[in-house]
Amino acid sequence: MKRIRKIRVLNISQISPNMKRITFSSNDLNDFPENENGGYIKFLFSKNLSHNKDSVVRPYTIRKFRKKNLELDVDFAHHSGNQGYATKWASQTRIGDEILISGPGLKQKINVNSEWFFFVGDMTALPAISAYLEELPKSSIGFSVIEILSKNDQINLKKPKNIKIKWVVKSNQNEDSNLLDTVRELKWLDGNPYIWVACEFSKMKSLRDFFQKEKKINKKEMYISSYWKSGLNEEEHKVIKKIDALEWVG
Ligand SMILES: Cc1cc2nc3c(=O)[nH]c(=O)nc-3n(C[C@H](O)[C@H](O)[C@H](O)COP(=O)(O)OP(=O)(O)OC[C@H]3O[C@@H](n4cnc5c(N)ncnc54)[C@H](O)[C@@H]3O)c2cc1C
């Protein structure tokens, strides 16, 4: 059982129209591990902070942990419509508010010895992609295709100079934005790539088919995960995700 920590909102900043960065601090973070940027924690949304029973659990990426100051940054993508606990909490929270977290969960190891890299994701994956790009060797080459909600959601990424970023703005008219099309259009490089994908469930499945069936990428050479599913809340998404993982043939 992972340790439960109580953390406090220290700062809130809007880093783009649809992305809010919340910085937390707490003495409870004094044994929080370093080098987990890009991994994840779980927020426990509960009316009662003294126990975590019956809480609603939502996974979020560790964007950055600064051990020296015991500060933890988490970036919350905004989504409208039928808002869930996490998004509502992030839109209403104030400096000084307290919340429980568990984790960190197991961080995905990137094979840095790969010949090139291909990162694909939407705004929920942008914090993880940003963290991983910061850690890649400077000589790395490859692409990252990122779906954003508006043109102004483009942010500056610290990255190896030969990792090229393609921003794709999600269309309101067409739910199927051209994320897959953009990935498909990029010139495939020589050598063995490491593939990292996280986004909405249906889009993840199309991307998985592309990489696995068309590009013949071995299951072991990719991390491919759904971070949410359109029309389902996280509890429902988790069920579908588990079934899909069992059915996925490598
Ligand atoms: C390992 C991991 C790391 C993640 N890291 C981050 C992160 O750093 N930042 C981040 O913003 N998200 C991240 N996510 C995604 C986040 O956990 C989900 O988006 C979560 O469902 C949000 O919870 P909620 O309570 O707002 O909505 P829920 O109660 O889960 O869902 C309510 C409704 O909103 C819809 N919905 C959920 N998410 C989105 C979305 N992004 N866009 C549009 N509709 C949506 C659902 O389909 C549902 O209809 C991560 C997920 C995983 C698995």
The ligand as an SDF file (V2000), in Angstrom:
LIG
                    3D

 53 58  0  0  0  0  0  0  0  0999 V2000
   -0.9960    7.8040  -15.7420 C   0  0  0  0  0  0  0  0  0  0  0  0
   -1.9270    8.9950  -16.0400 C   0  0  0  0  0  0  0  0  0  0  0  0
   -1.4300   10.2890  -15.9250 C   0  0  0  0  0  0  0  0  0  0  0  0
   -2.2640   11.3930  -16.2120 C   0  0  0  0  0  0  0  0  0  0  0  0
   -1.7450   12.6450  -16.1040 N   0  0  0  0  0  0  0  0  0  0  0  0
   -2.5220   13.7220  -16.3440 C   0  0  0  0  0  0  0  0  0  0  0  0
   -2.0020   15.0530  -16.2180 C   0  0  0  0  0  0  0  0  0  0  0  0
   -0.8520   15.2680  -15.8220 O   0  0  0  0  0  0  0  0  0  0  0  0
   -2.8370   16.0940  -16.5150 N   0  0  0  0  0  0  0  0  0  0  0  0
   -4.1370   15.8820  -16.9160 C   0  0  0  0  0  0  0  0  0  0  0  0
   -4.8450   16.8700  -17.1760 O   0  0  0  0  0  0  0  0  0  0  0  0
   -4.6640   14.6400  -17.0230 N   0  0  0  0  0  0  0  0  0  0  0  0
   -3.8950   13.5620  -16.7430 C   0  0  0  0  0  0  0  0  0  0  0  0
   -4.4220   12.2980  -16.8420 N   0  0  0  0  0  0  0  0  0  0  0  0
   -5.8120   12.1460  -17.2670 C   0  0  0  0  0  0  0  0  0  0  0  0
   -6.8230   12.3580  -16.1270 C   0  0  0  0  0  0  0  0  0  0  0  0
   -6.5520   11.4340  -15.0800 O   0  0  0  0  0  0  0  0  0  0  0  0
   -8.2470   12.1340  -16.7020 C   0  0  0  0  0  0  0  0  0  0  0  0
   -8.5150   13.1020  -17.6860 O   0  0  0  0  0  0  0  0  0  0  0  0
   -9.3150   12.1160  -15.6270 C   0  0  0  0  0  0  0  0  0  0  0  0
  -10.4240   11.4190  -16.1520 O   0  0  0  0  0  0  0  0  0  0  0  0
   -9.7800   13.4860  -15.1920 C   0  0  0  0  0  0  0  0  0  0  0  0
  -10.6770   13.2900  -14.1290 O   0  0  0  0  0  0  0  0  0  0  0  0
  -12.0090   14.1190  -13.9440 P   0  0  0  0  0  0  0  0  0  0  0  0
  -12.4540   13.8310  -12.5390 O   0  0  0  0  0  0  0  0  0  0  0  0
  -11.8190   15.5360  -14.3600 O   0  0  0  0  0  0  0  0  0  0  0  0
  -13.0310   13.4870  -14.9940 O   0  0  0  0  0  0  0  0  0  0  0  0
  -13.8360   12.0780  -14.8910 P   0  0  0  0  0  0  0  0  0  0  0  0
  -14.7820   12.0720  -13.7490 O   0  0  0  0  0  0  0  0  0  0  0  0
  -12.8820   10.9540  -14.9930 O   0  0  0  0  0  0  0  0  0  0  0  0
  -14.6900   12.1590  -16.2340 O   0  0  0  0  0  0  0  0  0  0  0  0
  -15.8220   13.0440  -16.3970 C   0  0  0  0  0  0  0  0  0  0  0  0
  -16.0970   13.2600  -17.8870 C   0  0  0  0  0  0  0  0  0  0  0  0
  -15.0270   13.9900  -18.4580 O   0  0  0  0  0  0  0  0  0  0  0  0
  -14.4740   13.3060  -19.5780 C   0  0  0  0  0  0  0  0  0  0  0  0
  -13.0160   13.5650  -19.6040 N   0  0  0  0  0  0  0  0  0  0  0  0
  -12.0580   13.1100  -18.7430 C   0  0  0  0  0  0  0  0  0  0  0  0
  -10.8510   13.6000  -19.0840 N   0  0  0  0  0  0  0  0  0  0  0  0
  -11.0450   14.3620  -20.1850 C   0  0  0  0  0  0  0  0  0  0  0  0
  -10.1950   15.1290  -21.0280 C   0  0  0  0  0  0  0  0  0  0  0  0
   -8.8910   15.2440  -20.7960 N   0  0  0  0  0  0  0  0  0  0  0  0
  -10.7580   15.8010  -22.0720 N   0  0  0  0  0  0  0  0  0  0  0  0
  -12.0850   15.7310  -22.3290 C   0  0  0  0  0  0  0  0  0  0  0  0
  -12.9580   15.0220  -21.5750 N   0  0  0  0  0  0  0  0  0  0  0  0
  -12.4430   14.3500  -20.5250 C   0  0  0  0  0  0  0  0  0  0  0  0
  -14.8150   11.8440  -19.3470 C   0  0  0  0  0  0  0  0  0  0  0  0
  -14.8890   11.1410  -20.5610 O   0  0  0  0  0  0  0  0  0  0  0  0
  -16.1810   11.9480  -18.6620 C   0  0  0  0  0  0  0  0  0  0  0  0
  -17.2000   12.0890  -19.6330 O   0  0  0  0  0  0  0  0  0  0  0  0
   -3.6150   11.1860  -16.5850 C   0  0  0  0  0  0  0  0  0  0  0  0
   -4.1050    9.8700  -16.6680 C   0  0  0  0  0  0  0  0  0  0  0  0
   -3.2750    8.7820  -16.4120 C   0  0  0  0  0  0  0  0  0  0  0  0
   -3.8180    7.3780  -16.5180 C   0  0  0  0  0  0  0  0  0  0  0  0
  1  2  1  0
  2  3  1  0
  2 52  2  0
  3  4  2  0
  4  5  1  0
  4 50  1  0
  5  6  2  0
  6  7  1  0
  6 13  1  0
  7  8  2  0
  7  9  1  0
  9 10  1  0
 10 11  2  0
 10 12  1  0
 12 13  2  0
 13 14  1  0
 14 15  1  0
 14 50  1  0
 15 16  1  0
 16 17  1  0
 16 18  1  0
 18 19  1  0
 18 20  1  0
 20 21  1  0
 20 22  1  0
 22 23  1  0
 23 24  1  0
 24 25  2  0
 24 26  1  0
 24 27  1  0
 27 28  1  0
 28 29  2  0
 28 30  1  0
 28 31  1  0
 31 32  1  0
 32 33  1  0
 33 34  1  0
 33 48  1  0
 34 35  1  0
 35 36  1  0
 35 46  1  0
 36 37  1  0
 36 45  1  0
 37 38  2  0
 38 39  1  0
 39 40  1  0
 39 45  2  0
 40 41  1  0
 40 42  2  0
 42 43  1  0
 43 44  2  0
 44 45  1  0
 46 47  1  0
 46 48  1  0
 48 49  1  0
 50 51  2  0
 51 52  1  0
 52 53  1  0
M  END
$$$$
